[in-house]
Amino acid sequence: MPQPIFVINPNSTEEVTSGIDRAMEPLRIAGGPSIECVTLKEGPPGIESQAQSDAVIAPLCSLIRQREADASAFIIACFSDPGLHAARETTSKPVFGIAESAMVVAMTRGERFGIISILQGSIARHARAIRAAGLSERFAGDIAIGVGVTDLAAENSVLGRLVDTGQRLKHDHRADVILLGCAGMADYRKPCEDALELPVIEPTQAAATLAIGAVQLR
């Protein structure tokens, strides 16, 4: 049996980690690696700025060093991909960022991807990542719902905002695949996909799918 894949929530909100854990359930398959979701206790309640993203790099890498001997792969479950390259220098095990993974999977599901962000300030960070990946020509747009990480559990109002924003990306920006731009949105993938009638990518699921493949093929 392969060693576990560790999914690290780099914010300290346990409710977000619980949502990520529920999203992993379809990917816990017989004969495959187990998937363990852990919370970075030193993280802020939500990563909503570049400064917060940068601040978790050191404790994130420390946690990876502590778990390296027991892990087959790591997933950094924040759409800012904080510390992704530093983490890859920290361990010999594969490390997946959920934003990078979601964009990779989006390329297989449509021609133009749109992102639903939490806050307006997230959009510039995402744009830098898209340019760095060389995917600007496949990028349809990025719209924020104006909800912080810790408020994503308010299901009725949040789902409505997600669907309305997805419709704008679909009709006004010609997106044919939608990325949920925060790991805290994990519980909303299926209802969003049903409402939008487009592929909706939950980024931690995308990263876990890639991680399972990497572990099984090693």
Buried (B, 14 or more C-beta within 10 A) or exposed (E): EBBBBBBBBBBBBEBBBBBBBEBBEEBBEEEBBEBBBBBBEBBBBBBBBBEBBEBBBEBBBEBBEEBBEEBBBBBBBBBBBBBBEBBBEBBEBBBBBBBBBBBBBBEEBBEBBBBBBBBEEBBEBBBEBBEEBEBEEBBBBBBBBEBBBBBBBEEEEBBEBBBEBBBBBBEEBEBBBBBBBBBBBBBBBEBBBEBBEBBBBBBBBBBBBBBBEBBEEE
